[in-house]
C-alpha cells in the first residue's frame, strides 16, 4: 500500500490539467531539441576534423545558457512568464523552419549550422528558467516536490529518448526532417501556452529593475550554503559525464562500426535507462538518502563509461549505456528537485537559471574538452579519463556532501515593521546602513554569536552587501549588528517579501537569546 501511494504521488501532478498540458508540450519541445542536436551532429560527422565539429555542435547548443542564464532568470522573475514563454516559442518556430528549409535544400555549411544551433540555444536559455518557475503556480503546494521531480524527469527523458528517435529518423529520412520536427515542437508548446488561461497577476508594488535583479540573484546564490552544495555536486558530475553526449556518434562509427542506425540504438539504450530511472525514483527516494544516491549513481555511471571505453562489442556497450542513462536520470533529477525545494518564489527563476548555467556550462566545457582529448589522444583515453573522474567525484561525497532541508519554510514572511523615517529617501538612494543594537546576558553570549551567523546569511541572501557583528568594549552586554544595503529600494524589499519563514525562525532564535528585541536604526548617506 505504501509503495502504491508513493507511486501515485510521484505522478499525481499530471492530474492537474494545466500542468499536464504544459508538461507534455515541454516534453515535445525537449524531444525536438535533442533530435535537432543529433541531426546537426550527424550532418558534420563526415567533415574533416569530425570530433571537433561534433563537439562544437554540442557546445553551441548549451553555450547560450552560459551567456544568458542569469539575465533570463531575472526576466522570468520580473515579466509575465506566460507571455515571455509564448514570445520565445514563436521566435524559435521561425528559426527552426528556416533551418529545416536550408538543410532540405542542402545549403547549410557547418559554420552556418553552428549559428542556427546557437540561436536555438538562446531560446532554450530563455525558456528553461521561466518554465521551471511557473511550476509552483500550476500545482498545489503539497505536490510541488513531485512536480519538481517530474520536471527533471521530463528533461532527462527527452535527453535520452530524443537523441534515440532522432538517430533513427536521421538514418531513414535525413537531418532536414528532424530540423522540421524540432520547429513543429515549438509550435506545440506555443499552442499549450495559448490554452493556459492564467489568472491575472498582481502588479508588483515595486517592479524590480533588471540590473538590480541580476545582482540580487547572484547574492542569493552566494550566501545560500545548500544551493552552493547542489551546484558544486552537479558540476562535479556533469563535467566528466558529458563525454557520452558529445562523443557517442564517434563511438558508434569508429569503435562499433554501426553507422547512423547503430547510433540510434546506442541512444535508445540511454533512453531505456532514463525511463527505468524515472520509474525507480519514488522507491529510491524512500530507500536512499541524498548523498547515498549521489555516491551510488556516480559509481554506476563511472563504471559504464569504463565499459564503453574498453569494450568493442555492441551488447556490453548497450547494457552499459542503459546503466548510464539510469544513473544520469536519477542523479540529475534528484539535484533538480532539491534545488526547486530550497528556493523562495521571489528568486526562484534566477536561482534555477544559475543551476542551468552550471549544468549547461559543464556540458559545454566538457564537450569542448573531451572533443579535443578524442581528437589528439583517441576515444579510449577520453572515455577512460572521464570514467575515472566520475568515480573520483562519487568518492568525494563525504568531503562535499549535499544537505537538503526539504521541510524548511520558504514561504514569504513579512514580519519586520515598516520603517518610519523623518527623511523619505528616493528608492535609488544608497547605500543604507542598518544597525540593530542588542543587550545579551552573559550566559547567552556564546550562543548569541553563533546564532547570529544564521542571521548574517539571511541578511546577505536578501540584500546586504556587507555585514558585521560588533561588541561594545565598555559594555560587554552591548552587541551591535551592522549591515549595508546598496539602495533604499533593496532594503524595502527585505521588509516586503524577500524574507521567508526560515529567516524568521533564525532571527527569532537569535533575538530570544537577547534581552528583548533589537533597537533598529536606518542611516542614510549624508550627501
Secondary structure, DSSP 8 states (H G I E B T S, - for coil): -HHHHHHHHHHGGGGSHHHHHHHHHHHHHHHHHHHHHHHHHHHHTTSTTHHHHHHHHHHHHHHHHHHHHHHHHHHHHHS-HHHHHHHHHHHHHHHHHHHHHHHHTT---HHHHHHHHHHHHHHHHHHHHHHHHHHHHHS-GGGHHHHHHHHHHHHHHHHHHHHHHHHHHHHHH-HHHHHHHHHHHHHHHHHHHHH---------TT---HHHHHHHHHHHHHT-HHHHHHHHHHHHHHHHHTHHHHHHHHIIIIIS--HHHHHHHHHHHHHHHHHHHHHHHHHHHHHS-HHHHHHHHHHHHHHHHHHHHH---HHHHHHHHHHHHHHHHHHHHHHHHHHHHT--GGGHHHHHHHHHHHHHHHHHHHHHHHHHHHHHH-HHHHHHHHHHHHHHHHHTTTTS-----TTS--SB---S-----SS---TT---EEEEEEEE--GGGHHHHHHHHHHHHHHHHHHTEEEEEEEE-TT-TTEEEEEEEES-HHHHHHIIIII-BHHHHHHHHHHHHTSSSS-EEEEEE---
